[in-house]
Amino acid sequence: RYFRWWIKKTCIEKKAAFIDLLCAVPLQQIYGCPLGGIGGGTITRGWRGEFCRWQLNPGLYHYETVVANQFTVCLRCKGQTIYQQVLSLERPSSLQSWNWGYCGHYAFYHALYPRAWLVYELPGQKVVLTCRQVSPVIPHDYKDSSLPVGVFVWEVENGRDEDVEVSIMFSLQNGTGAKEDGSGGHWNEPFTFQKDGERVAGVLLHHCPAVNPFTLAISAREKAGRGVTHVTAFDPTGLGREVWQDLLQDGRLDSPTGKSKPTEKGEVTAAAVCASCRVPAHGHKTLELALAWDMPCVHFGSKEKLHLRRYTRFFGSKGDAAPALSHYALTHYEEWERKIDAWQNPILENSQLPSWYKSALFNELYFLTDGGTIWMEVPPDCRAEELQGPAGAGLSHLLPVLREYGRFAYLEGQEYRMYNTYDVHFYASFALIMLWPKLQISLQYDIAVTVVNEDVQPRQYLMCGQTAQVKMKNVVPHDIGDPGDEPWQRVNAYLMHDTADWKDLNLKFVLQVYRDYYLTRDSLYLQDMWPVCQAVMESELKFDTDNDGLIENGGFADQTYDAWVVHGASAYCGGLWLAAVCMMCKMAEVLGDAEIRQKYLDILNKGKEAFERMLWNGKYYNYDSSGSGTSSSIMSDQCAGQWFLGACGLDQGEFEVFPKSHILSALRTIFEKNVLGFAGGTMGAVNGMRPNGVPDTSSVQSNEVWVGVVYSLAATMIQEGMVEEAFRTAEGCYRTVWERLGMAFQTPEAYREKKVYRSLAYMRPLSIWSMQLALERRAGQAPAPAQPRQGHTHP
């Protein structure tokens, strides 16, 4: 059934499958820190300095390493060029007049997102170059964090006894290395931009496809003693002799004026910018170059609506912003770095935190920009009715939030092309709410709108052959759409199963609403979301078929573990349910709604008793209550409800939903069996383990390790005082992904013991930020518990 659908989609409709099970992206162990802010597209540089992963069209990737995109150094002493080298290990078949094959022994790469460092010790020259790559990814900043720019700060250290002239040439092909680079009609032109006494110069590379045209800009900052020159156009498929000799002659480029001719069909063009300075003997100087890209207006695959990216609010949407973006980046990166240091240094300087954790915490954030991320403006003339739909009038703060902060979406994974996949975002959302809370609030409003409205379009589901309504009223959607279609307009791109009967989606909405309120104290948000929470919980109550206060799973794939079937009461969904019921009580208390509080307090008391009676076995909570051969499996994610309760300070006293002794026993059992008993304790926690110490192989997911789940498990351990066990558990994932498997900046959803992985570059591992929240709570830095509103009574 899937194969028939795949043939129809890819061969007849000529569209990409939202999950392509037949053509997985191959693992390339080459990636480094991506360039660019949030939602304007990204360009990834590899750890060897190459430009190798492109995500400029929303949600779509090109994995081409473009040979012409390089930095080249030229050293001159006493009027003579003594060294000229492309700073690349490559030995390509094009541009053969260039001096390739830099020895990797003399280069070193470090990354701490959103920055990276490449150090080149030029062999035999007594000159060291350090290229520091900076992107504007700054917590709580909703302007600069949206900019599609990256800065390369070249620190030059001259260890010689004589002055040396140093030139850094930045060459770039017009395009992304895809077939359309040769489609014709692309052209380049030099530019200068001056403002507030600061001047930058460079070349604009105008790329003109029929859909989503864009401009690339390479530039350098002009300062006293620093010259900037350029080549407007050269052929990156030829020998490259003219460019090479031009630089070799005097460490400068010719800087012709005027535009280049538009390319012919089949022709490719490139440009170069060179920054030069004199460095005194045993001295130090800095050269600053930038890469910017301006694709202000975008269509998704359906081409129905034109969307404006967030940064157009500040730089306009005419497609002429690249010079201003370049200037802004080169004159503001120092301020960005001060803010990045102020954010990162308290964690980096904490000697109690292991080094691997500091690396994982910041580097996993790459996915917030490189997850096909879009951040769109809501048109200023947009009316509330256009966003709210027929049933969304109660969301009074929706329009102001979306107008001020825009709409945000990121993919489930680079291979799983669905935006804001909600069962997974549940885990990843900690990164947003802690660092860009307004984007989390905006995302939640978009979900709330889909909850209160319905879509009656029928759709056939691939794996089950049934036809069902795409979106039911009062049910949280699985996702808000496919970039190949029209996100927000048509939700639920996921066709594997009908998600209307999934048990976890509604609950995860309620849990996030209270968590968001707890961390932001945004009472307007809580008031708007309260009726939506009541609606989704009322919808969820139908899954409590025996009225014991506990929902039951349906014996089919009905939650985030969509290949691991659950029957009856379950530790995962049952625990999420009780946590959501508890939060309903707390929200009702804060809002002074005594009637609803009592309703859910009654359900909670019944449900807690049923949960313990049906699932607690004396050591941990059984996977489910079915009594099947695997119902007694030890699930690593069985404490997910407790994880969220603990993150919100609702894990003790009157809000102790799960007995502390039981939670501690379950966590210790998971640590002993799923962590230490799996792969020698070196790969994190396997999802399912049998009581006899053998992984649960009843499904393709039960014997996988899910990186994001492991980080959330570790956060739960920290909340319960098991700090040493938490770091041991999470370290296994970091070492496996970033070191043993070489998956830097493409952390997968899952892997198995025998080095089989699934779904490269995935959303869920952002849950590592819940570990940081747990650590901050332990250190006494978390918010105080929410208090009831004044003037309202409650029991």
ZAMARGU-4260 file (C-alpha; in steps of 0.2 Angstrom, whole numbers, plus 5000, padded with zeros to 4 digits):
<rodrens>
0) 5000/5000/5000 | 5014/5012/5004 | 5023/5007/4988 | 5008/5011/4977 | 5006/5028/4986
5) 5025/5032/4984 | 5025/5028/4965 | 5009/5039/4963 | 5017/5053/4974 | 5035/5053/4967
10) 5033/5047/4949 | 5016/5054/4944 | 5014/5069/4954 | 5032/5073/4954 | 5032/5077/4973
15) 5043/5072/4988 | 5035/5060/5000 | 5033/5067/5017 | 5042/5052/5024 | 5052/5043/5011
20) 5055/5025/5018 | 5062/5020/5001 | 5075/5033/4998 | 5083/5038/5015 | 5095/5052/5016
25) 5113/5043/5016 | 5123/5047/5032 | 5138/5059/5028 | 5149/5062/5043 | 5154/5079/5037
30) 5142/5092/5044 | 5147/5106/5056 | 5138/5122/5063 | 5125/5129/5051 | 5124/5147/5047
35) 5109/5159/5049 | 5097/5164/5061 | 5079/5157/5064 | 5067/5155/5050 | 5076/5163/5035
40) 5085/5147/5029 | 5102/5139/5033 | 5118/5135/5025 | 5128/5122/5034 | 5147/5122/5034
45) 5156/5105/5037 | 5169/5103/5049 | 5182/5104/5036 | 5176/5121/5030 | 5165/5116/5015
50) 5148/5123/5012 | 5138/5106/5011 | 5120/5107/5016 | 5107/5120/5010 | 5090/5124/5016
55) 5084/5140/5008 | 5067/5134/5001 | 5057/5131/5016 | 5058/5113/5022 | 5068/5107/5007
60) 5086/5102/5008 | 5101/5100/4995 | 5115/5090/5001 | 5128/5096/4988 | 5146/5102/4993
65) 5149/5116/4981 | 5168/5115/4976 | 5169/5134/4972 | 5163/5140/4989 | 5180/5142/4998
70) 5191/5153/5008 | 5209/5155/5000 | 5224/5164/5009 | 5237/5174/5001 | 5253/5179/5011
75) 5265/5192/5004 | 5282/5198/5011 | 5292/5213/5004 | 5281/5214/4988 | 5282/5195/4984
80) 5268/5182/4986 | 5276/5168/4997 | 5261/5157/5000 | 5244/5155/4992 | 5232/5141/4997
85) 5214/5136/4996 | 5210/5131/5014 | 5202/5115/5009 | 5207/5097/5009 | 5198/5094/4992
90) 5207/5090/4976 | 5192/5093/4964 | 5192/5091/4945 | 5187/5109/4942 | 5197/5125/4946
95) 5213/5115/4944 | 5223/5130/4943 | 5220/5133/4961 | 5232/5126/4974 | 5221/5113/4983
100) 5225/5099/4995 | 5228/5108/5012 | 5235/5096/5024 | 5222/5092/5037 | 5235/5089/5050
105) 5237/5108/5052 | 5218/5112/5054 | 5207/5110/5069 | 5188/5112/5071 | 5178/5117/5086
110) 5159/5120/5087 | 5148/5128/5101 | 5132/5133/5092 | 5129/5146/5086 | 5148/5148/5084
115) 5162/5138/5076 | 5180/5140/5075 | 5192/5133/5061 | 5211/5135/5066 | 5224/5134/5052
120) 5242/5133/5056 | 5249/5137/5039 | 5263/5125/5037 | 5281/5133/5037 | 5274/5150/5037
125) 5273/5155/5056 | 5256/5162/5053 | 5240/5155/5061 | 5223/5159/5055 | 5207/5157/5066
130) 5191/5158/5057 | 5177/5161/5069 | 5159/5158/5062 | 5145/5168/5070 | 5126/5167/5068
135) 5114/5178/5076 | 5105/5165/5087 | 5102/5174/5103 | 5089/5169/5117 | 5074/5181/5119
140) 5080/5191/5104 | 5066/5192/5091 | 5074/5203/5078 | 5092/5199/5076 | 5089/5180/5078
145) 5078/5180/5063 | 5092/5187/5051 | 5098/5176/5037 | 5117/5180/5039 | 5133/5173/5045
150) 5149/5182/5049 | 5167/5175/5047 | 5179/5184/5058 | 5197/5179/5053 | 5210/5182/5067
155) 5228/5183/5059 | 5243/5179/5070 | 5260/5183/5063 | 5274/5174/5071 | 5287/5180/5059
160) 5300/5193/5062 | 5294/5203/5048 | 5278/5211/5042 | 5266/5201/5031 | 5252/5206/5020
165) 5238/5194/5022 | 5223/5192/5010 | 5208/5181/5013 | 5197/5177/4997 | 5180/5171/4999
170) 5173/5163/4983 | 5155/5158/4981 | 5145/5150/4967 | 5128/5158/4962 | 5116/5145/4968
175) 5116/5130/4980 | 5125/5117/4969 | 5108/5110/4963 | 5103/5108/4944 | 5094/5125/4943
180) 5111/5133/4945 | 5113/5130/4927 | 5095/5135/4922 | 5101/5152/4915 | 5096/5170/4919
185) 5107/5172/4935 | 5119/5186/4937 | 5131/5195/4949 | 5135/5213/4953 | 5147/5222/4965
190) 5140/5233/4979 | 5145/5245/4993 | 5134/5250/5007 | 5138/5264/5019 | 5129/5269/5035
195) 5134/5277/5051 | 5152/5279/5045 | 5154/5261/5042 | 5156/5254/5025 | 5155/5236/5018
200) 5159/5231/5000 | 5156/5214/4991 | 5146/5206/4977 | 5128/5201/4975 | 5124/5185/4967
205) 5106/5186/4960 | 5098/5168/4958 | 5082/5169/4948 | 5072/5153/4947 | 5053/5154/4943
210) 5049/5151/4962 | 5057/5158/4977 | 5071/5169/4969 | 5085/5174/4981 | 5101/5184/4982
215) 5117/5179/4990 | 5129/5192/4996 | 5148/5190/5000 | 5156/5205/5008 | 5169/5212/5019
220) 5171/5226/5031 | 5181/5241/5025 | 5192/5249/5039 | 5208/5259/5039 | 5222/5248/5033
225) 5210/5235/5027 | 5206/5234/5008 | 5192/5225/5000 | 5192/5220/4982 | 5182/5208/4971
230) 5179/5198/4955 | 5161/5200/4949 | 5160/5184/4939 | 5170/5169/4935 | 5167/5151/4928
235) 5167/5139/4943 | 5168/5124/4931 | 5183/5129/4922 | 5202/5130/4927 | 5200/5146/4937
240) 5217/5153/4931 | 5211/5171/4930 | 5205/5172/4947 | 5220/5163/4954 | 5233/5173/4945
245) 5224/5189/4949 | 5226/5186/4968 | 5243/5179/4966 | 5250/5194/4957 | 5247/5207/4972
250) 5235/5199/4985 | 5221/5209/4978 | 5207/5206/4965 | 5204/5217/4950 | 5187/5224/4956
255) 5178/5227/4939 | 5163/5238/4939 | 5146/5235/4932 | 5135/5219/4932 | 5139/5203/4924
260) 5129/5196/4910 | 5115/5184/4914 | 5120/5166/4913 | 5115/5156/4898 | 5106/5139/4900
265) 5119/5126/4906 | 5131/5140/4912 | 5136/5142/4930 | 5144/5158/4938 | 5153/5162/4954
270) 5160/5178/4962 | 5174/5182/4975 | 5178/5195/4988 | 5195/5198/4995 | 5199/5206/5012
275) 5217/5211/5014 | 5228/5219/5028 | 5246/5221/5034 | 5250/5212/5050 | 5266/5218/5059
280) 5279/5206/5065 | 5273/5196/5080 | 5257/5205/5078 | 5238/5202/5076 | 5225/5208/5065
285) 5207/5204/5061 | 5198/5203/5044 | 5179/5202/5044 | 5169/5194/5030 | 5150/5190/5029
290) 5138/5179/5019 | 5120/5185/5018 | 5105/5178/5008 | 5089/5187/5004 | 5074/5176/5000
295) 5060/5187/5008 | 5045/5180/5000 | 5042/5161/4999 | 5029/5149/4992 | 5027/5132/4999
300) 5025/5118/4987 | 5007/5121/4983 | 5011/5139/4977 | 4994/5145/4984 | 5000/5159/4996
305) 5015/5171/4996 | 5023/5171/5014 | 5034/5185/5020 | 5049/5179/5032 | 5051/5187/5049
310) 5066/5197/5044 | 5057/5207/5031 | 5049/5217/5045 | 5066/5225/5048 | 5074/5224/5031
315) 5059/5225/5018 | 5052/5212/5006 | 5058/5219/4989 | 5072/5207/4987 | 5085/5221/4989
320) 5090/5219/5007 | 5106/5209/5005 | 5118/5224/5006 | 5109/5231/5021 | 5109/5213/5029
325) 5128/5212/5026 | 5131/5229/5033 | 5121/5225/5049 | 5129/5208/5052 | 5147/5215/5050
330) 5143/5230/5062 | 5133/5220/5075 | 5142/5203/5077 | 5152/5209/5091 | 5136/5214/5101
335) 5129/5197/5096 | 5144/5188/5103 | 5143/5198/5119 | 5125/5192/5121 | 5130/5174/5117
340) 5144/5174/5130 | 5132/5181/5143 | 5120/5167/5139 | 5133/5153/5138 | 5147/5157/5150
345) 5137/5153/5166 | 5135/5136/5160 | 5152/5134/5152 | 5160/5140/5168 | 5151/5128/5179
350) 5164/5115/5184 | 5150/5103/5191 | 5144/5101/5173 | 5153/5088/5162 | 5161/5095/5146
355) 5150/5083/5135 | 5134/5090/5142 | 5139/5108/5138 | 5143/5103/5120 | 5127/5093/5118
360) 5116/5107/5127 | 5121/5121/5114 | 5125/5111/5099 | 5108/5102/5099 | 5101/5119/5096
365) 5106/5118/5078 | 5089/5110/5074 | 5080/5126/5079 | 5087/5135/5064 | 5091/5120/5053
370) 5075/5110/5055 | 5067/5117/5039 | 5063/5131/5050 | 5051/5145/5045 | 5046/5161/5054
375) 5033/5170/5045 | 5025/5187/5047 | 5007/5189/5048 | 5001/5203/5036 | 4998/5219/5045
380) 4981/5220/5037 | 4976/5203/5043 | 4960/5202/5052 | 4957/5191/5067 | 4943/5181/5058
385) 4956/5176/5044 | 4967/5167/5058 | 4954/5161/5070 | 4942/5152/5058 | 4923/5151/5063
390) 4926/5144/5080 | 4941/5153/5086 | 4934/5170/5092 | 4938/5165/5110 | 4956/5167/5107
395) 4956/5185/5110 | 4975/5187/5111 | 4979/5177/5095 | 4980/5191/5083 | 4991/5202/5094
400) 5003/5188/5097 | 5005/5182/5079 | 5006/5201/5073 | 5020/5204/5085 | 5030/5188/5085
405) 5025/5180/5069 | 5021/5161/5065 | 5035/5148/5069 | 5036/5131/5063 | 5050/5118/5061
410) 5050/5100/5054 | 5049/5084/5064 | 5065/5079/5055 | 5075/5083/5039 | 5068/5067/5033
415) 5051/5067/5041 | 5044/5083/5032 | 5029/5088/5044 | 5029/5105/5052 | 5027/5106/5071
420) 5023/5087/5074 | 5015/5089/5090 | 5018/5073/5099 | 5037/5076/5096 | 5037/5095/5099
425) 5031/5090/5117 | 5049/5085/5120 | 5058/5098/5110 | 5047/5112/5116 | 5058/5115/5131
430) 5071/5123/5120 | 5058/5136/5114 | 5050/5140/5130 | 5066/5143/5139 | 5075/5153/5125
435) 5062/5160/5114 | 5046/5159/5124 | 5036/5170/5112 | 5038/5158/5098 | 5032/5143/5109
440) 5016/5154/5114 | 5014/5158/5095 | 5015/5140/5090 | 5002/5135/5104 | 4990/5148/5097
445) 4992/5140/5080 | 4988/5123/5087 | 4973/5130/5097 | 4965/5137/5081 | 4966/5120/5073
450) 4959/5112/5089 | 4943/5123/5089 | 4940/5122/5070 | 4938/5106/5060 | 4942/5101/5042
455) 4929/5089/5034 | 4940/5084/5020 | 4942/5065/5019 | 4958/5056/5017 | 4964/5038/5015
460) 4977/5033/5027 | 4991/5023/5020 | 4995/5009/5032 | 4977/5005/5037 | 4968/5008/5021
465) 4953/5017/5029 | 4946/5034/5025 | 4944/5047/5039 | 4941/5065/5042 | 4958/5075/5041
470) 4955/5085/5057 | 4941/5083/5070 | 4935/5097/5081 | 4942/5098/5099 | 4956/5086/5094
475) 4974/5092/5093 | 4982/5089/5076 | 4997/5078/5073 | 5006/5092/5063 | 5002/5108/5054
480) 5007/5102/5037 | 5019/5098/5024 | 5031/5111/5016 | 5027/5102/4999 | 5009/5108/5001
485) 5002/5123/5011 | 5006/5122/5030 | 4993/5130/5042 | 4980/5129/5028 | 4980/5110/5027
490) 4986/5101/5043 | 4989/5083/5047 | 5001/5079/5033 | 5005/5062/5042 | 4996/5048/5032
495) 5002/5033/5041 | 4987/5032/5054 | 4972/5042/5058 | 4978/5052/5073 | 4960/5058/5078
500) 4960/5043/5091 | 4978/5046/5097 | 4979/5047/5116 | 4994/5058/5119 | 4991/5073/5107
505) 4977/5082/5118 | 4986/5078/5134 | 5002/5086/5128 | 4993/5102/5123 | 4986/5104/5141
510) 5003/5099/5149 | 5012/5112/5138 | 4999/5126/5142 | 5002/5125/5160 | 5021/5123/5158
515) 5022/5138/5147 | 5011/5148/5159 | 5022/5142/5174 | 5038/5148/5165 | 5031/5164/5158
520) 5017/5170/5169 | 5008/5175/5154 | 4990/5176/5161 | 4982/5182/5145 | 4989/5166/5137
525) 4982/5155/5151 | 4965/5163/5150 | 4964/5161/5131 | 4970/5143/5132 | 4958/5138/5146
530) 4943/5134/5136 | 4953/5125/5123 | 4961/5114/5137 | 4943/5110/5143 | 4938/5105/5126
535) 4952/5094/5122 | 4951/5085/5139 | 4932/5083/5137 | 4936/5075/5120 | 4949/5064/5129
540) 4937/5058/5142 | 4929/5046/5129 | 4944/5035/5131 | 4940/5031/5149 | 4928/5018/5144
545) 4925/5010/5161 | 4924/5027/5170 | 4938/5023/5182 | 4947/5040/5180 | 4960/5032/5168
550) 4960/5032/5149 | 4964/5016/5140 | 4974/5014/5124 | 4965/5006/5109 | 4976/4991/5104
555) 4982/5000/5089 | 4996/5013/5085 | 4988/5028/5095 | 5002/5038/5102 | 5020/5044/5098
560) 5027/5026/5099 | 5017/5023/5083 | 5023/5006/5079 | 5023/5000/5097 | 5005/4994/5101
565) 4997/4997/5117 | 4981/4988/5125 | 4971/4995/5139 | 4979/5006/5153 | 4997/5011/5150
570) 5011/5018/5159 | 5015/5031/5145 | 4998/5038/5141 | 4990/5034/5158 | 5004/5044/5166
575) 5002/5059/5154 | 4983/5058/5157 | 4985/5059/5176 | 4998/5073/5174 | 4986/5083/5163
580) 4971/5080/5175 | 4982/5087/5189 | 4987/5102/5178 | 4968/5105/5175 | 4965/5106/5193
585) 4980/5118/5195 | 4974/5129/5181 | 4956/5129/5188 | 4963/5135/5204 | 4974/5149/5197
590) 4959/5155/5187 | 4946/5153/5201 | 4936/5140/5192 | 4930/5130/5207 | 4918/5119/5198
595) 4930/5113/5185 | 4943/5110/5199 | 4932/5099/5208 | 4927/5089/5193 | 4945/5085/5188
600) 4950/5083/5207 | 4937/5069/5207 | 4944/5061/5191 | 4962/5062/5198 | 4958/5053/5214
605) 4949/5039/5205 | 4963/5038/5191 | 4977/5038/5203 | 4970/5023/5212 | 4967/5014/5195
610) 4984/5018/5188 | 4993/5011/5204 | 4981/4996/5205 | 4983/4991/5186 | 5001/4995/5182
615) 5012/4996/5197 | 5021/4979/5200 | 5031/4983/5215 | 5046/4989/5205 | 5040/4999/5191
620) 5025/5003/5180 | 5020/4989/5167 | 5020/4995/5149 | 5001/4991/5149 | 4988/4982/5158
625) 4984/4969/5144 | 4993/4954/5152 | 5001/4950/5135 | 5018/4943/5133 | 5026/4960/5133
630) 5014/4970/5144 | 5027/4969/5159 | 5041/4977/5148 | 5051/4991/5157 | 5047/5007/5146
635) 5061/5020/5148 | 5048/5034/5145 | 5035/5027/5158 | 5038/5043/5169 | 5034/5056/5155
640) 5019/5063/5166 | 5030/5065/5181 | 5044/5073/5170 | 5031/5087/5165 | 5024/5089/5183
645) 5042/5090/5190 | 5046/5104/5177 | 5032/5114/5183 | 5034/5111/5202 | 5019/5100/5204
650) 5028/5085/5210 | 5025/5086/5229 | 5013/5089/5243 | 4995/5090/5237 | 5001/5088/5219
655) 5010/5071/5221 | 5001/5062/5208 | 5013/5047/5208 | 5020/5041/5224 | 5038/5047/5226
660) 5044/5030/5231 | 5036/5022/5216 | 5044/5035/5204 | 5061/5033/5212 | 5060/5014/5211
665) 5054/5015/5193 | 5069/5026/5188 | 5081/5015/5197 | 5074/5000/5188 | 5076/5009/5171
670) 5094/5014/5175 | 5098/4996/5180 | 5089/4987/5166 | 5087/4999/5151 | 5103/5009/5153
675) 5116/4998/5162 | 5109/4982/5155 | 5109/4988/5137 | 5126/4989/5127 | 5136/4990/5143
680) 5128/5006/5149 | 5136/5016/5135 | 5122/5020/5123 | 5108/5028/5134 | 5092/5019/5138
685) 5083/5007/5126 | 5065/5011/5124 | 5059/4994/5130 | 5067/4980/5141 | 5060/4964/5147
690) 5062/4960/5166 | 5074/4947/5162 | 5086/4959/5154 | 5083/4956/5136 | 5077/4971/5125
695) 5059/4970/5120 | 5059/4966/5101 | 5040/4965/5100 | 5040/4981/5088 | 5053/4991/5078
700) 5053/5004/5091 | 5054/4995/5107 | 5072/4990/5105 | 5077/5007/5099 | 5085/5021/5109
705) 5076/5038/5106 | 5089/5052/5109 | 5076/5064/5114 | 5067/5052/5126 | 5084/5048/5134
710) 5087/5067/5138 | 5069/5069/5145 | 5072/5053/5156 | 5088/5061/5162 | 5079/5077/5166
715) 5066/5067/5176 | 5081/5058/5186 | 5088/5076/5190 | 5071/5081/5196 | 5071/5066/5208
720) 5089/5069/5214 | 5097/5055/5203 | 5109/5067/5196 | 5124/5055/5194 | 5113/5042/5185
725) 5105/5056/5174 | 5122/5061/5167 | 5128/5043/5165 | 5111/5040/5155 | 5112/5055/5144
730) 5131/5054/5141 | 5128/5037/5132 | 5118/5046/5119 | 5130/5060/5116 | 5145/5048/5115
735) 5136/5037/5103 | 5129/5051/5091 | 5142/5064/5091 | 5158/5053/5093 | 5155/5035/5089
740) 5143/5037/5074 | 5150/5053/5068 | 5132/5061/5067 | 5137/5079/5072 | 5123/5091/5068
745) 5112/5078/5062 | 5106/5069/5078 | 5094/5055/5073 | 5078/5051/5081 | 5083/5033/5085
750) 5097/5020/5084 | 5100/5002/5089 | 5114/4993/5097 | 5121/4987/5081 | 5124/5005/5074
755) 5107/5005/5064 | 5099/5022/5065 | 5083/5030/5059 | 5078/5048/5054 | 5093/5059/5053
760) 5092/5077/5060 | 5077/5076/5071 | 5067/5087/5082 | 5065/5077/5099 | 5083/5079/5105
765) 5080/5097/5109 | 5073/5090/5125 | 5090/5091/5132 | 5085/5109/5138 | 5073/5100/5150
770) 5089/5094/5159 | 5095/5112/5160 | 5078/5117/5167 | 5079/5103/5180 | 5097/5108/5185
775) 5091/5126/5187 | 5077/5121/5198 | 5089/5111/5209 | 5100/5126/5210 | 5085/5137/5216
780) 5083/5147/5200 | 5066/5141/5194 | 5050/5151/5196 | 5039/5151/5212 | 5023/5141/5211
785) 5008/5150/5202 | 4996/5158/5214 | 4977/5159/5212 | 4970/5175/5205 | 4965/5188/5217
790) 4947/5190/5221 | 4942/5172/5216 | 4937/5159/5228 | 4942/5141/5227 | 4941/5125/5238
</rodrens>
